[in-house]
Amino acid sequence: MTALKLPFIIIIIVIIIAIFFFISRKKNTTAQGPEENTQTQLISTYNHFNIVKHGDRFVAANKSLGKLDFVNDHVGDRDLPPYVFVGKTDEDTTSKIENANQDPDVYTVTEFCGHYVAVSDTLSEKELLGKSYSEINLPPYIFSGNNEQQITELVEKTEKEMPKEPVIKLVSTKGNYNLIQCGDTYIAVEHAMGKIDFLKDTVGDRDLSPFIFIGKTRDEVVEKLKSAGLDLDDYSINETGNKYIAATEKVEDLIGKKYSEVKLTPYIYSSTDKDDVQEFIDDSE
């Protein structure tokens, strides 16, 4: 009799273990949340946008956002000028706003996830911080919705309205200068400047002695000025982002401007008049 009961008992034990395993797995899945199990699939790509399907939603993400994790990434983790600016301090975000030629008074600065986020008061969607990028519409960065055709049409319309990036090409080289054409602007660039991205790089991203000196700390900038035998009283030193910038009064207003927009001799000279720039290069010989 006992021998007959043994297989039955084993079967009961196996069934109990299977039920326990099923319940545990279900609990783990629930704990992860439905969002973590949502699949993301690339649907199509355009010049400036990728269209992806995330769960039941379609999202058009501007490529300038870089790689997005629609589960873990959220609004407030990166700059979205002129709507959102992120910094380590309140002063950092304010500096970014000013460098973008925006009015700090129209932004609300909030401490969020260990850093400071300035959100423009012009946004109709005030509760933006912390939302997944798959949940928002913030042209020209992101479009989201449940209708693929609608999202595609928005992308195509936005692509047509977006300004075309200027063509950049080397026109000639003479002496210590390259003559560069950037759209309708001509730029004389001294070789000592090194490589420049005229669409992104701005004054204040590198040392330009004796006008600008960059350092990770204030002491580092001061040491650079002393080593160059320069008078500290001729410079203002300000913290911008994660660095300090010492600048003379002559160039203070140029900080943050693109190199294609400034005249800062002998390093760079820009103008819409090609002959004017060529004359500058000739006179520098």
Secondary structure, DSSP 8 states (H G I E B T S, - for coil): -HHHHHHHHHHHHHHHHHHHHHHHHHHHHHHH-GGGG--EEEEEE-SSEEEEEETTEEEEEEGGG-S--TTT--TTSS-BTTTEEEESSHHHHHHHHHHTT--GGGEEEEEETTEEEEEETT-S--TTTT--GGG--BTTTEEEES-HHHHHHHHHHHHHHS-----EEEEEEETTEEEEEETTEEEEEEGGG----TTT-BTTSS-BTTTEEEESSHHHHHHHHHHTT--GGGEEEEEETTEEEEEETTTGGGTT-BGGG-EETTTEEEES-HHHHHHHHHHT-
